[in-house]
């Protein structure tokens, strides 16, 4: 493990190359940088963590004083609210990540609860650090500038500041349970903080340790360090725009799951009718059971155009209580969605405990349509497989039942369905010029889809390939797989009681 970050910190040797500047001068320069990153569409995330009562409010005020309030937002993260506890750990942080050209300032962050839980260790700590690493790395690789500050103070200073707050009838409310715990045992918290800082001191988002023994000096150091980080980020951005190093893919396709799909599988009308209603009734009851067991459910439907995703979703939800699920059709991202990391809009839509979200197309557009149509660079969509796996693992670790269906039809079947839609007045709206354009790139899409199925079918989020030539067979298979997976999730939940 790396050397200590704060455990042996020498406050008397705190170096501040910005000490000769006025805070207002540094603030004015930061305002100019704010306009520059806005013009360049570079998102900036500034994280301020540290001891309680270490001066976060003071340095935050100096940090944003000269900034244009239209281009930045401060978010305060303390203990999660009831609504936030109903969703995965990273949900509330993803929602507040900066749009391109904007600055997001986190007063405390995803490190807050981690740092204040002295009992977290082992696999739980390892997973929390992995989750944080994933969001920081994904934002960084998407072009964001990330600046992290930890405000450090001596034990004597900490106790003095907390005592002062206690005596002030107008500010005593600022003394929190975390203040009290840190006041009671400085050394234990010091060792724990040091451990967290070492584990999360990533190359792409290193920590800046700031002594707040002198608050004005601390503000100058934070302002100056932010300026340096933004300048480095702008230089990196310019290098990325100029092409950077040539990107070479390492993936070698060895498996092609779609070449082995048996499209002859079918059901007679009699079989379909005899099974459908009873399966729908069972699916409806299980949806209630998932709700009462507080199991969040995410169901993803992907597949070829005209493969029958909508029909399968309709039959799956036929007897489910509509108050407990939401179907989200995914189209091209709008202006706001484009201004964020591509996963941002999907994290915004993850369900709370007990609820169900069904995605008609999903985040896999990054590695299919965006790949084929050139909306994402090779380096962007190639790293997306790992990013998607990390996201799905995060959902799984929260207890989410995650089902992924890929409905496959062959090229001839698709043509028949396209032509059928064109000749039926009630279905012509389903066929667009884009569908025909995508069809012209059939082989490219097949290659991309095979890679998706190979690289993102995991133990915690496996793909179920649905043979879709016979719609009746496909709909029944989706229902049966949902029922099987829901029963397993409920059984596992009962075991943990």
C-alpha positions as CSV (number, residue, x, y, z in Angstrom):
1,X,0.0,0.0,0.0
2,X,1.1,3.6,-0.6
3,X,2.8,5.8,2.0
4,X,0.5,7.4,4.6
5,X,-1.6,10.3,3.3
6,X,-2.4,12.1,6.5
7,X,-1.3,9.8,9.4
8,X,2.1,11.4,9.6
9,X,1.2,14.7,8.1
10,X,3.5,17.5,9.0
11,X,1.3,20.6,9.3
12,X,4.3,22.9,9.7
13,X,5.6,21.9,6.3
14,X,2.3,22.7,4.4
15,X,3.5,24.2,1.2
16,X,1.4,26.8,-0.5
17,X,2.8,28.2,-3.8
18,X,-0.2,30.5,-4.0
19,X,0.3,32.3,-0.7
20,X,1.4,35.6,-2.4
21,X,-1.9,35.8,-4.4
22,X,-5.1,37.4,-3.1
23,X,-8.0,35.1,-2.9
24,X,-10.0,37.5,-5.1
25,X,-7.2,37.3,-7.8
26,X,-7.3,33.5,-7.8
27,X,-11.1,33.6,-7.9
28,X,-11.1,36.0,-10.8
29,X,-8.8,33.6,-12.7
30,X,-11.0,30.7,-11.9
31,X,-14.0,32.5,-13.3
32,X,-12.1,32.9,-16.6
33,X,-11.3,29.2,-16.6
34,X,-15.0,28.5,-15.9
35,X,-15.9,30.4,-19.1
36,X,-13.2,28.5,-21.0
37,X,-14.3,25.0,-20.0
38,X,-17.8,26.1,-20.8
39,X,-16.7,27.1,-24.3
40,X,-14.8,23.8,-24.7
41,X,-17.7,21.7,-23.3
42,X,-15.5,20.2,-20.6
43,X,-17.2,19.0,-17.4
44,X,-15.5,19.7,-14.1
45,X,-16.1,17.8,-10.8
46,X,-14.7,19.3,-7.6
47,X,-14.9,17.1,-4.5
48,X,-14.4,18.6,-1.0
49,X,-14.2,16.1,1.8
50,X,-12.4,16.0,5.1
51,X,-12.9,16.2,8.8
52,X,-16.2,17.6,10.1
53,X,-15.9,21.3,11.1
54,X,-12.7,21.6,9.1
55,X,-13.9,24.7,7.2
56,X,-15.7,23.3,4.2
57,X,-18.2,26.2,4.1
58,X,-15.4,28.7,4.3
59,X,-13.4,27.3,1.4
60,X,-16.5,26.6,-0.7
61,X,-17.6,30.2,-0.4
62,X,-14.2,31.4,-1.6
63,X,-14.1,28.8,-4.4
64,X,-17.4,29.8,-6.0
65,X,-17.6,33.5,-5.1
66,X,-16.4,34.8,-8.5
67,X,-18.0,32.1,-10.6
68,X,-21.0,32.5,-12.9
69,X,-23.9,30.8,-10.9
70,X,-25.4,29.6,-14.2
71,X,-22.4,27.4,-14.9
72,X,-21.9,25.7,-11.6
73,X,-23.9,23.9,-9.0
74,X,-23.0,22.9,-5.4
75,X,-24.5,19.7,-4.1
76,X,-24.3,18.7,-0.4
77,X,-24.1,15.0,0.4
78,X,-24.5,13.9,4.0
79,X,-26.3,10.8,5.2
80,X,-28.7,9.5,2.5
81,X,-32.3,10.4,2.6
82,X,-35.0,7.7,2.7
83,X,-35.5,8.1,-1.0
84,X,-31.8,7.8,-1.7
85,X,-31.5,4.6,0.5
86,X,-34.2,3.1,-1.8
87,X,-31.7,3.1,-4.7
88,X,-28.2,1.9,-5.4
89,X,-25.3,3.7,-3.7
90,X,-24.1,5.6,-6.7
91,X,-27.5,6.8,-7.9
92,X,-27.6,10.1,-6.0
93,X,-24.1,11.0,-7.2
94,X,-24.6,10.1,-10.8
95,X,-27.7,12.4,-10.8
96,X,-25.5,15.3,-9.8
97,X,-22.5,14.8,-12.1
98,X,-21.7,17.8,-14.3
99,X,-22.9,18.4,-17.8
100,X,-20.4,19.3,-20.4
101,X,-19.2,22.8,-19.9
102,X,-20.4,23.0,-16.3
103,X,-18.8,22.7,-12.9
104,X,-20.2,20.5,-10.2
105,X,-19.0,21.0,-6.6
106,X,-19.6,18.2,-4.1
107,X,-19.7,19.3,-0.5
108,X,-18.8,15.8,0.8
109,X,-19.3,13.0,-1.6
110,X,-19.4,9.2,-2.1
111,X,-16.5,9.2,0.5
112,X,-18.6,10.7,3.3
113,X,-20.3,7.6,4.6
114,X,-17.3,5.5,3.8
115,X,-15.1,7.6,6.0
116,X,-17.5,7.8,8.9
117,X,-18.1,4.1,9.1
118,X,-15.2,2.8,11.2
119,X,-16.4,-0.8,10.9
120,X,-16.4,-1.1,7.1
121,X,-13.6,-3.5,6.0
122,X,-12.9,-6.5,3.9
123,X,-15.1,-7.3,0.9
124,X,-17.5,-4.5,1.7
125,X,-14.8,-1.9,1.7
126,X,-13.2,-3.3,-1.4
127,X,-16.5,-3.2,-3.3
128,X,-17.3,0.4,-2.2
129,X,-13.8,1.5,-3.4
130,X,-14.4,-0.3,-6.7
131,X,-17.8,1.5,-7.1
132,X,-16.2,4.9,-6.5
133,X,-13.3,4.0,-8.8
134,X,-15.7,3.2,-11.6
135,X,-17.6,6.4,-11.5
136,X,-14.4,8.6,-11.2
137,X,-12.7,6.6,-14.0
138,X,-15.7,6.7,-16.3
139,X,-16.1,10.4,-15.9
140,X,-12.4,11.0,-16.4
141,X,-12.2,8.9,-19.5
142,X,-15.2,10.8,-20.9
143,X,-13.2,14.0,-20.6
144,X,-14.1,15.3,-17.2
145,X,-11.7,17.1,-15.0
146,X,-11.8,15.7,-11.4
147,X,-10.3,17.6,-8.5
148,X,-10.4,16.0,-5.0
149,X,-9.6,17.8,-1.7
150,X,-9.4,16.4,1.8
151,X,-9.4,19.1,4.5
152,X,-7.1,18.1,7.3
153,X,-6.7,19.6,10.8
154,X,-5.0,18.9,14.1
155,X,-6.9,17.3,16.9
156,X,-6.5,20.4,19.0
157,X,-8.0,22.6,16.2
158,X,-10.8,20.2,15.6
159,X,-11.9,20.2,19.3
160,X,-11.6,24.0,19.5
161,X,-13.8,24.4,16.4
162,X,-16.5,22.0,17.6
163,X,-16.5,23.6,21.1
164,X,-16.9,27.0,19.5
165,X,-19.9,25.8,17.5
166,X,-21.5,24.2,20.6
167,X,-21.4,27.6,22.4
168,X,-23.0,29.5,19.5
169,X,-26.8,29.3,19.8
170,X,-27.2,30.2,16.1
171,X,-24.7,27.6,14.8
172,X,-24.8,24.8,17.4
173,X,-27.1,22.8,15.0
174,X,-24.0,22.4,12.8
175,X,-22.5,20.0,15.2
176,X,-23.6,16.5,13.9
177,X,-23.2,13.0,15.1
178,X,-20.2,12.7,12.9
179,X,-18.6,15.7,14.6
180,X,-19.3,14.1,18.0
181,X,-17.8,10.7,16.9
182,X,-14.7,12.4,15.5
183,X,-14.3,14.6,18.6
184,X,-14.5,11.5,20.8
185,X,-11.8,9.5,19.0
186,X,-9.6,11.5,16.7
187,X,-6.9,8.9,16.3
188,X,-9.2,6.1,15.2
189,X,-10.7,8.3,12.6
190,X,-7.3,9.6,11.5
191,X,-6.2,6.0,10.8
192,X,-9.4,5.1,9.0
193,X,-9.3,8.3,6.9
194,X,-5.8,7.5,5.9
195,X,-6.7,4.0,4.8
196,X,-9.6,5.3,2.7
197,X,-7.4,8.0,1.1
198,X,-4.7,5.6,0.2
199,X,-7.2,3.2,-1.4
200,X,-8.8,5.9,-3.4
201,X,-5.8,8.0,-4.5
202,X,-6.2,7.0,-8.2
203,X,-3.9,8.2,-10.9
204,X,-6.8,9.8,-12.8
205,X,-8.2,11.5,-9.6
206,X,-5.6,11.9,-6.9
207,X,-6.2,13.5,-3.6
208,X,-5.0,17.0,-2.6
209,X,-4.4,17.2,1.2
210,X,-5.2,20.7,2.4
211,X,-4.3,21.9,5.9
212,X,-7.0,24.1,7.3
213,X,-5.1,25.3,10.3
214,X,-5.1,28.7,8.4
215,X,-8.4,29.0,6.6
216,X,-7.3,31.8,4.2
217,X,-4.2,29.9,3.2
218,X,-6.3,26.7,2.7
219,X,-8.6,28.7,0.4
220,X,-5.7,30.0,-1.7
221,X,-4.3,26.4,-2.0
222,X,-7.7,25.0,-3.1
223,X,-8.2,27.8,-5.6
224,X,-4.7,27.5,-7.0
225,X,-4.8,23.7,-7.2
226,X,-8.1,23.9,-9.0
227,X,-6.6,26.2,-11.5
228,X,-3.7,23.9,-12.1
229,X,-6.0,20.9,-12.4
230,X,-8.2,22.6,-14.9
231,X,-5.2,23.8,-17.0
232,X,-4.0,20.2,-17.1
233,X,-7.5,19.0,-18.0
234,X,-7.7,21.5,-20.9
235,X,-4.3,20.3,-22.2
236,X,-5.5,16.7,-22.0
237,X,-8.7,17.7,-23.8
238,X,-6.8,19.4,-26.6
239,X,-4.6,16.3,-27.0
240,X,-7.7,14.1,-27.2
241,X,-9.3,16.4,-29.8
242,X,-6.1,16.3,-31.9
243,X,-6.4,12.5,-32.0
244,X,-4.0,11.5,-29.3
245,X,-2.4,8.1,-29.6
246,X,-3.8,5.7,-32.2
247,X,-6.3,3.4,-30.5
248,X,-5.8,-0.3,-31.2
249,X,-8.5,-2.8,-30.2
250,X,-7.4,-5.9,-28.3
251,X,-10.6,-7.9,-28.8
252,X,-10.5,-11.0,-31.0
253,X,-13.9,-12.5,-31.8
254,X,-13.9,-16.2,-31.0
255,X,-17.6,-16.9,-30.3
256,X,-20.6,-15.9,-32.3
257,X,-23.7,-16.9,-30.2
258,X,-26.2,-15.7,-32.8
259,X,-24.9,-18.2,-35.4
260,X,-26.2,-21.0,-33.2
261,X,-29.7,-19.8,-32.6
262,X,-32.4,-22.3,-33.6
263,X,-35.1,-20.2,-35.3
264,X,-37.2,-23.2,-36.1
265,X,-38.5,-23.3,-32.5
266,X,-42.2,-22.6,-32.5
267,X,-45.5,-23.1,-30.7
268,X,-48.9,-24.0,-32.1
269,X,-51.8,-21.6,-31.5
270,X,-53.3,-24.2,-29.1
271,X,-50.1,-24.5,-27.1
272,X,-49.7,-20.7,-26.9
273,X,-53.3,-20.1,-25.8
274,X,-53.2,-22.9,-23.2
275,X,-50.0,-21.5,-21.6
276,X,-50.3,-17.8,-22.0
277,X,-52.9,-16.8,-19.4
278,X,-51.6,-19.0,-16.6
279,X,-48.0,-17.7,-17.1
280,X,-49.3,-14.1,-17.1
281,X,-51.2,-14.7,-13.9
282,X,-48.1,-16.2,-12.3
283,X,-45.9,-13.3,-13.5
284,X,-48.4,-10.8,-12.1
285,X,-48.3,-12.5,-8.7
286,X,-44.6,-12.6,-8.7
287,X,-44.4,-8.9,-9.5
288,X,-46.3,-8.3,-6.3
289,X,-44.0,-10.7,-4.4
290,X,-40.9,-8.8,-5.7
291,X,-42.6,-5.7,-4.4
292,X,-43.3,-7.1,-0.9
293,X,-39.8,-8.5,-0.7
294,X,-38.5,-5.0,-1.7
295,X,-36.5,-6.5,-4.7
296,X,-35.8,-3.9,-7.4
297,X,-36.1,-5.3,-10.9
298,X,-34.5,-4.2,-14.1
299,X,-35.5,-5.9,-17.4
300,X,-33.7,-5.1,-20.6
301,X,-35.0,-5.9,-24.1
302,X,-32.6,-5.7,-27.0
303,X,-32.7,-7.3,-30.5
304,X,-33.1,-6.7,-34.2
305,X,-35.5,-4.1,-35.5
306,X,-39.0,-5.7,-35.8
307,X,-37.9,-8.6,-33.6
308,X,-41.0,-8.3,-31.4
309,X,-39.7,-6.5,-28.3
310,X,-42.9,-4.4,-27.8
311,X,-45.1,-7.5,-28.1
312,X,-43.1,-9.4,-25.6
313,X,-43.2,-6.6,-23.1
314,X,-46.9,-6.2,-23.6
315,X,-47.5,-9.9,-22.9
316,X,-45.1,-9.9,-19.9
317,X,-46.8,-7.0,-18.2
318,X,-50.4,-8.0,-19.2
319,X,-51.5,-8.9,-15.6
320,X,-49.0,-6.8,-13.6
321,X,-50.1,-3.9,-11.5
322,X,-49.2,-0.8,-13.6
323,X,-48.3,1.1,-10.5
324,X,-45.4,-1.2,-9.8
325,X,-43.6,-1.0,-13.1
326,X,-42.5,1.5,-15.7
327,X,-41.6,0.8,-19.4
328,X,-39.0,3.2,-20.8
329,X,-38.5,3.2,-24.6
330,X,-35.0,4.4,-25.4
331,X,-34.6,6.7,-28.4
332,X,-31.7,8.8,-29.4
333,X,-30.5,11.0,-26.5
334,X,-31.9,14.5,-26.3
335,X,-29.7,17.7,-25.8
336,X,-29.6,17.3,-22.0
337,X,-28.7,13.6,-22.2
338,X,-26.0,14.2,-24.7
339,X,-24.4,16.8,-22.4
340,X,-23.7,14.0,-19.8
341,X,-21.9,10.7,-19.7
342,X,-24.0,8.2,-21.7
343,X,-24.8,6.2,-18.5
344,X,-26.2,9.3,-16.7
345,X,-29.7,9.0,-18.2
346,X,-29.9,5.3,-17.3
347,X,-28.8,5.7,-13.7
348,X,-31.5,8.4,-13.4
349,X,-34.1,5.7,-14.3
350,X,-33.1,2.8,-12.0
351,X,-36.0,1.7,-9.9
352,X,-36.3,1.9,-6.1
353,X,-36.7,-1.2,-4.0
354,X,-39.7,-3.2,-4.9
355,X,-40.3,-1.5,-8.2
356,X,-39.6,-2.6,-11.8
357,X,-38.2,-0.8,-14.8
358,X,-38.4,-2.3,-18.2
359,X,-36.1,-0.8,-20.9
360,X,-37.2,-1.2,-24.5
361,X,-33.6,-0.8,-25.7
362,X,-31.0,0.4,-23.3
363,X,-27.4,1.4,-22.5
364,X,-26.4,-1.2,-25.1
365,X,-27.0,1.3,-27.7
366,X,-23.5,2.6,-26.9
367,X,-21.9,-0.6,-28.3
368,X,-24.4,-1.2,-31.1
369,X,-26.0,1.8,-32.8
370,X,-23.4,4.3,-31.6
371,X,-20.6,2.0,-32.7
372,X,-22.0,1.2,-36.1
373,X,-23.2,4.8,-36.9
374,X,-20.0,6.4,-35.7
375,X,-21.7,8.4,-32.9
376,X,-19.0,7.2,-30.5
377,X,-15.3,6.9,-31.1
378,X,-13.7,3.5,-31.1
379,X,-12.0,4.1,-27.8
380,X,-15.3,5.3,-26.3
381,X,-17.5,2.3,-27.3
382,X,-14.7,-0.2,-26.7
383,X,-14.3,0.7,-23.0
384,X,-18.1,0.8,-22.7
385,X,-18.3,-3.0,-22.2
386,X,-16.4,-2.7,-18.9
387,X,-18.4,0.3,-17.9
388,X,-21.7,-1.5,-18.6
389,X,-20.5,-4.6,-16.6
390,X,-19.5,-2.3,-13.7
391,X,-22.9,-0.6,-13.8
392,X,-24.8,-3.9,-13.8
393,X,-22.6,-5.4,-11.1
394,X,-23.4,-2.3,-9.0
395,X,-27.1,-2.9,-9.5
396,X,-26.7,-6.6,-8.7
397,X,-24.8,-5.8,-5.5
398,X,-27.7,-3.6,-4.4
399,X,-30.0,-6.7,-4.7
400,X,-31.5,-5.9,-8.1
401,X,-33.0,-8.7,-10.2
402,X,-31.5,-8.0,-13.6
403,X,-32.9,-9.7,-16.6
404,X,-31.6,-9.2,-20.2
405,X,-33.4,-10.5,-23.2
406,X,-32.0,-10.5,-26.7
407,X,-34.7,-11.3,-29.3
408,X,-33.2,-12.6,-32.5
409,X,-34.7,-13.0,-36.0
410,X,-32.9,-13.6,-39.3
411,X,-32.7,-11.2,-42.2
412,X,-35.5,-12.8,-44.2
413,X,-37.9,-12.7,-41.3
414,X,-37.1,-9.0,-40.7
415,X,-37.8,-8.2,-44.4
416,X,-41.2,-9.9,-44.2
417,X,-42.1,-7.9,-41.1
418,X,-40.9,-4.6,-42.6
419,X,-43.0,-5.2,-45.7
420,X,-45.9,-6.2,-43.6
421,X,-45.7,-3.0,-41.6
422,X,-45.7,-0.9,-44.8
423,X,-48.8,-2.5,-46.0
424,X,-50.9,-2.2,-42.8
425,X,-52.3,1.2,-42.0
426,X,-52.3,0.5,-38.2
427,X,-48.6,-0.6,-38.2
428,X,-47.0,1.7,-40.8
429,X,-45.9,4.0,-38.0
430,X,-43.6,1.3,-36.8
431,X,-41.4,1.4,-39.9
432,X,-39.0,4.3,-40.5
433,X,-36.2,5.2,-43.0
434,X,-33.8,4.5,-40.1
435,X,-35.0,0.9,-40.0
436,X,-34.1,0.4,-43.6
437,X,-30.7,2.1,-43.2
438,X,-29.9,-0.2,-40.3
439,X,-30.9,-3.2,-42.4
440,X,-28.3,-2.2,-45.0
441,X,-25.7,-2.7,-42.2
442,X,-27.0,-6.1,-41.1
443,X,-23.6,-7.8,-41.0
444,X,-22.0,-5.0,-39.0
445,X,-24.9,-5.1,-36.5
446,X,-24.6,-8.9,-36.2
447,X,-20.9,-8.5,-35.5
448,X,-21.6,-5.9,-32.8
449,X,-24.4,-7.9,-31.3
450,X,-22.3,-11.0,-31.0
451,X,-19.6,-9.0,-29.2
452,X,-22.2,-7.7,-26.8
453,X,-23.5,-11.1,-26.0
454,X,-20.0,-12.4,-25.4
455,X,-18.5,-9.6,-23.4
456,X,-21.5,-8.5,-21.2
457,X,-23.1,-11.9,-20.4
458,X,-21.9,-12.3,-16.8
459,X,-22.8,-14.5,-13.8
460,X,-24.7,-11.6,-12.2
461,X,-26.3,-10.4,-15.4
462,X,-26.5,-13.1,-18.1
463,X,-28.1,-12.7,-21.5
464,X,-31.1,-14.8,-22.4
465,X,-31.3,-15.2,-26.2
466,X,-34.9,-15.4,-27.4
467,X,-35.6,-17.3,-30.6
468,X,-37.9,-14.7,-32.2
469,X,-39.0,-16.0,-35.6
470,X,-42.2,-17.4,-34.0
471,X,-43.6,-14.6,-31.8
472,X,-45.7,-17.0,-29.8
473,X,-42.6,-19.0,-28.8
474,X,-40.7,-15.9,-28.0
475,X,-43.4,-14.4,-25.7
476,X,-43.8,-17.6,-23.8
477,X,-40.0,-18.0,-23.3
478,X,-39.8,-14.5,-21.9
479,X,-42.6,-15.1,-19.5
480,X,-41.0,-18.4,-18.3
481,X,-37.6,-16.9,-17.8
482,X,-39.0,-14.0,-15.8
483,X,-41.0,-16.4,-13.6
484,X,-37.9,-18.6,-13.0
485,X,-35.7,-15.7,-12.2
486,X,-38.2,-14.0,-10.0
487,X,-38.8,-17.2,-8.0
488,X,-35.0,-17.6,-7.5
489,X,-34.6,-14.0,-6.4
490,X,-37.5,-14.3,-3.9
491,X,-36.1,-17.6,-2.5
492,X,-32.7,-16.0,-2.0
493,X,-34.3,-13.0,-0.3
494,X,-36.1,-15.4,2.1
495,X,-32.8,-17.2,2.9
496,X,-31.2,-13.9,4.0
497,X,-34.0,-13.1,6.5
